[in-house]
C-alpha cells in the first residue's frame, strides 16, 4: 500500500520537535500508519522517544478498585447505574488502607484509588483514607473517582493526593454527550482545569473504537492531551459490555489503539503512558506490544480478589484471581524479556525537568 509523502514528512517533523506537533501532523500520522511499513516506523519513533524521555523503567501502579457503585449511565460502561444485574460492593476504609499498606510492602511506589462515581464515598471520608495511606506508607496516591466539585478535589489534594486520573474519553462533544447522558465535554474539561490549578499531576485519556468515532476525532483526542499537557494519558480499546446499550457494537481494534498510543508519545513525550489491561484483555500480547510502541507503565490490580470480578467496566478482564505477588512475578518476567527494568519509587513525570531544560 502506498504511503503518502505527508506521512513521512509528518514523522520527521514529530521526531525533530516532539511535543510540538499540530493536529494536521497528528492526523497525517494516524492515516498514514495504516500501511505496515509506516506503522513500524511510527512505533520505532515512539519507542525511541520513550527511551529518550522516560528511560527504560516500567513503572507499576497498584490499582485498588474500592467501589463499583456509580450514579452515571455511560453507554459503554458495565458499572452504569442501570445495570441492575451487577452485585454492588464498597470496600471499608480499613480495607482500603490495609490494601495500600500491603502494596507498599510489596514494593509499589504508587497506588491508584479508583471507583465509580459513588456519592456514599463523600469527600471527607475519602480524604481521611488518603491521609492515612500517605501518613502510614508515604506512597504516591492517584485518585480516579470521576467528576466532583473543585472543593472536593481541593480537600483531597490537601489530604495528600498527588495525582488525579480523569479520562476525557472522547474529544468529540456530540459523541461525549450521546455516550455519557447528563454530562458534557465542557464540564469534564472544567474539572481537568480545576485539577491543574490545584497542583495535581493530571492524567486524562480516551477510548479507541467507540461507535461513531473517526480518525479525525481520534486526532482531536491526541491534540487535546497535548493541549492539557498531561502527566499521564490512559489510552485503551473499547470493549463492549453485554449489559449496556453498546452490547452489540464491535470492539476497538488493537492495531488502531497502538497507533493512537504511539502518536500520543510523539505529542506528549514526557507523559506516562500505560500499557492498559484492556489491551491485554483483547490481545494476549497487548501489553507487550504497547510497551514496544511508547508505553512505560503497567497498572496491576492489588485489591482483594473477591471484589475484582465485580468491577465490570468491560467483561473478560485478565488477572482477576491472581494474588498481587504472582502478578508482580509475571510482570517482572514480561518486563525483563523486553530488555527493561521495573521502576522504583513514585515514578513522577519528568516533564518539569525537560521543560526547564527546553526553556533554559
NORRABEL-V302264 format. One record per residue. N is the residue number from 1. RES is the residue in one letter. PHI is phi in whole degrees, 0 to 359 (none if undefined). Layout:
# NORRABEL-V302264
N:RES:PHI, N:RES:PHI
This chain:
# NORRABEL-V302264
1:X:none, 2:X:291, 3:X:254, 4:X:302, 5:X:303, 6:X:299, 7:X:297, 8:X:295, 9:X:296, 10:X:294, 11:X:295, 12:X:296, 13:X:297, 14:X:293, 15:X:290, 16:X:286, 17:X:232, 18:X:301, 19:X:86, 20:X:232, 21:X:279, 22:X:267, 23:X:298, 24:X:299, 25:X:294, 26:X:302, 27:X:295, 28:X:300, 29:X:295, 30:X:291, 31:X:292, 32:X:289, 33:X:280, 34:X:297, 35:X:288, 36:X:295, 37:X:294, 38:X:294, 39:X:300, 40:X:296, 41:X:294, 42:X:297, 43:X:298, 44:X:296, 45:X:297, 46:X:294, 47:X:293, 48:X:295, 49:X:292, 50:X:302, 51:X:297, 52:X:293, 53:X:265, 54:X:247, 55:X:79, 56:X:257, 57:X:282, 58:X:254, 59:X:273, 60:X:256, 61:X:245, 62:X:276, 63:X:273, 64:X:240, 65:X:271, 66:X:267, 67:X:202, 68:X:255, 69:X:279, 70:X:207, 71:X:273, 72:X:275, 73:X:231, 74:X:300, 75:X:291, 76:X:257, 77:X:245, 78:X:288, 79:X:279, 80:X:310, 81:X:302, 82:X:285, 83:X:278, 84:X:284, 85:X:275, 86:X:264, 87:X:297, 88:X:259, 89:X:213, 90:X:222, 91:X:288, 92:X:280, 93:X:303, 94:X:297, 95:X:297, 96:X:296, 97:X:296, 98:X:297, 99:X:295, 100:X:295, 101:X:297, 102:X:295, 103:X:299, 104:X:296, 105:X:296, 106:X:281, 107:X:105, 108:X:293, 109:X:259, 110:X:219, 111:X:242, 112:X:245, 113:X:269, 114:X:233, 115:X:203, 116:X:289, 117:X:280, 118:X:248, 119:X:293, 120:X:296, 121:X:276, 122:X:282, 123:X:300, 124:X:297, 125:X:296, 126:X:290, 127:X:299, 128:X:296, 129:X:296, 130:X:302, 131:X:298, 132:X:295, 133:X:297, 134:X:297, 135:X:292, 136:X:273, 137:X:237, 138:X:72, 139:X:297, 140:X:291, 141:X:239, 142:X:254, 143:X:255, 144:X:214, 145:X:232, 146:X:89, 147:X:284, 148:X:223, 149:X:285, 150:X:300, 151:X:296, 152:X:297, 153:X:302, 154:X:295, 155:X:296, 156:X:291, 157:X:297, 158:X:296, 159:X:286, 160:X:128, 161:X:293, 162:X:261, 163:X:224, 164:X:219, 165:X:254, 166:X:223, 167:X:292, 168:X:281, 169:X:70, 170:X:207, 171:X:272, 172:X:273, 173:X:302, 174:X:289, 175:X:296, 176:X:301, 177:X:299, 178:X:289, 179:X:270, 180:X:233, 181:X:306, 182:X:85, 183:X:229, 184:X:226, 185:X:298, 186:X:301, 187:X:296, 188:X:293, 189:X:294, 190:X:298, 191:X:298, 192:X:296, 193:X:293, 194:X:300, 195:X:299, 196:X:296, 197:X:298, 198:X:275, 199:X:91, 200:X:291, 201:X:282, 202:X:258, 203:X:244, 204:X:223, 205:X:148, 206:X:215, 207:X:260, 208:X:256, 209:X:102, 210:X:297, 211:X:303, 212:X:93, 213:X:280, 214:X:231, 215:X:299, 216:X:296, 217:X:289, 218:X:293, 219:X:297, 220:X:296, 221:X:300, 222:X:293, 223:X:298, 224:X:293, 225:X:300, 226:X:293, 227:X:297, 228:X:288, 229:X:56, 230:X:290, 231:X:272, 232:X:210, 233:X:222, 234:X:267, 235:X:235, 236:X:221, 237:X:281, 238:X:291, 239:X:234, 240:X:292, 241:X:255, 242:X:295, 243:X:257, 244:X:227, 245:X:297, 246:X:259, 247:X:303, 248:X:269, 249:X:285, 250:X:282, 251:X:288, 252:X:293, 253:X:274, 254:X:299, 255:X:300, 256:X:294, 257:X:300, 258:X:294, 259:X:294, 260:X:296, 261:X:299, 262:X:296, 263:X:295, 264:X:297, 265:X:299, 266:X:290, 267:X:278, 268:X:229, 269:X:296, 270:X:260, 271:X:271, 272:X:285, 273:X:238, 274:X:286, 275:X:275, 276:X:286, 277:X:298, 278:X:299, 279:X:297, 280:X:292, 281:X:283, 282:X:268, 283:X:211, 284:X:304, 285:X:256, 286:X:300, 287:X:290, 288:X:297, 289:X:299, 290:X:296, 291:X:292, 292:X:269, 293:X:229, 294:X:125, 295:X:284, 296:X:214, 297:X:223, 298:X:231, 299:X:238, 300:X:286, 301:X:278, 302:X:248, 303:X:285, 304:X:304, 305:X:295, 306:X:291, 307:X:268, 308:X:302, 309:X:296, 310:X:270, 311:X:268, 312:X:261, 313:X:299, 314:X:218, 315:X:274, 316:X:77, 317:X:302, 318:X:283, 319:X:61, 320:X:279, 321:X:253, 322:X:287, 323:X:291, 324:X:301, 325:X:299, 326:X:292, 327:X:300, 328:X:298, 329:X:296, 330:X:296, 331:X:293, 332:X:300, 333:X:293, 334:X:299, 335:X:295, 336:X:296, 337:X:295, 338:X:271, 339:X:75, 340:X:243, 341:X:232, 342:X:283, 343:X:290, 344:X:248, 345:X:78, 346:X:288, 347:X:66, 348:X:292, 349:X:295, 350:X:279, 351:X:309, 352:X:302, 353:X:295, 354:X:289, 355:X:292, 356:X:296, 357:X:295, 358:X:293, 359:X:275, 360:X:271
